[in-house]
Every structure is written in C-alpha cells, then in structure tokens.
C-alpha cells in the first residue's frame, strides 16, 4: 500500500534559434572529419528531431520526395518527416552527388561519442549550459511549438507514442505561454 515517491520533472534543455545559429557559425573540433559529421548531424537533428540512433541508421533510401520515411529505431513506428530546406542543404553537400540507397547519410557509428565533440563546440559558441546530442531533439520540439505547430503534429514528427511526452516541450518555454495570453481578444473596458 505504499505509494511511489513522485520525482519532480527536470527541465528539458533546449537551444534558442539564435544559439543554433551560433553553433552553425562555430567550428567544431575535427571539422574535416568526425567532428564535421557530428556538427551536420546535430544541426540536422535540430531541424528534424531525429535521435542519435535514427541518424546513425538513416540511409539515402529513407529520403524520398523531400521527406524522411522510415521506422524509428526506438519505437519501430513508421514516421514521415518533411525536410526543411536547411536540413536538405546540410545533407546535399557538393562532394556527395550520387548515393546508393543503402548508404548512410551521415558517416557515423554508434561509438562516435558525439557529446565529447558537442561540449567543446557549444562552449566555443558561448553557450554556458550543458548541451548533449539529445538537446538537438528537444530544440526541434521546442522550435516547432514556438513556430506555431500543433502538439499533435509535433508528436508525429518526434515519433512520440503519447501526447504527454510532447507536452513536456510546451512546458519548456515561457514564450508559448505569453503567445497564448497575447492571443486573447481585448475587452472594451470603457475607461
């Protein structure tokens, strides 16, 4: 008859659009090798919400008609994610012209240790809080909601099975609360 102890929600770390832009403009350790691939993958994740495991598994055959269509590695659920022009620009580099359908989009392995690169990179960009690869996923969810996307749409993009998971991103930012309050109609108070 003992109830479990409720653990308070911890805040989700996400980046602002300006911080993502600073990262895009900042060099990363190993820019011409693994670090450069991690940088592209991180920025791609900020625009798509894909997890590290999904990015490592992503092949050119998963990209069709300007969108990603593939099952998520974690949930095995099929998702379709339209690609933002900047996401397409990140993967359509001049040196990569022709691809085999089974070829990975990013030259990464599960053992690439992205957070080792990301910590140094985010510090160089002047971000003074912890940033991990998963921060990119939280950033995508938050930026989508701030941009006006509906919770259900963001849920489908992120591949969440329950809306409660997506609701955590809405709680992250006060901007959404202010936007909602500002959308209320004005009263004619007759003063």
Secondary structure as GFF3:
##gff-version 3
##sequence-region A 1 191
A	DSSP	alpha_helix	17	24	.	.	.	ID=ss1
A	DSSP	alpha_helix	34	48	.	.	.	ID=ss2
A	DSSP	alpha_helix	52	57	.	.	.	ID=ss3
A	DSSP	three_ten_helix	60	62	.	.	.	ID=ss4
A	DSSP	beta_strand	63	64	.	.	.	ID=ss5
A	DSSP	beta_strand	67	71	.	.	.	ID=ss6
A	DSSP	beta_strand	78	82	.	.	.	ID=ss7
A	DSSP	alpha_helix	85	91	.	.	.	ID=ss8
A	DSSP	alpha_helix	114	124	.	.	.	ID=ss9
A	DSSP	alpha_helix	133	146	.	.	.	ID=ss10
A	DSSP	alpha_helix	151	158	.	.	.	ID=ss11
A	DSSP	alpha_helix	163	172	.	.	.	ID=ss12
A	DSSP	alpha_helix	174	182	.	.	.	ID=ss13
###
